[in-house]
Amino acid sequence: MSSQNCWSAVCPPVAAVRSPEKAAAISRGDWYTDSTDLRQLIGRPAAPLANVVTAALKAL
């Protein structure tokens, strides 16, 4: 699947960050934002993926 299709419903979300360029940008903090847009959109603070996975595993 091409990178142009990464946001389609068929492509897993992690496919969007699989390229070395994107991984390097993330490690430099290029994607960091102190915006509260996501918090306002979902009505709660965003949670780190590690916390979500940990909570899901504990719930099993």
N, C-alpha and C positions, 0 to 999 in steps of 0.2 A: 504494500500500500504506500502510495507516495505521501510526502510530507504535506502536500496541499490538502489531503483528505483527512488529516489528523483530527480535525474537530467534528467529523461526521459521527453519527451514532454508532457506526460499525467499528471505528478505531478506538482502542482502549486509551484512556487519558494519559497513561505513561508514555505512549508513543510520541507524544508532543515534546518530551524532554530527552529522547534517546540520542539525539545528535551530539557530537562532541562540542560543537559551538554553543549549543544551548546549555549543556552541562557546565561549560566553562563560564558562561554568563551567570548562571545560578551561583556558582562557587565564588564569583567576584561580588555577588550581591546586586547584580544588575536588575533582578526582578523584585527586589525588596521595595515595599511601599509602606508608608505609615498611614495610608488612606483608611478611612473607616467605611468605605463603600460596601465591602463585603459584609461587615458586621451589620450595617443598616439593611442590606438586602435580605439577609437570612434571619435577622432578628436576634442574634446571639454572637458572642465572640467566635472567631474561627479557631479551630483546634489543629495542632500539628498532626500530620498523618500518623506518626508514631503513637501518639496518645489515642487516636481513634482505633488503630489496630489493637493496641493493648487492651482497651476497654472492650472491644468486640471479642477478643480471645478470652477474657475473664468472664464474659457473659455466657460462654458455651457451657 
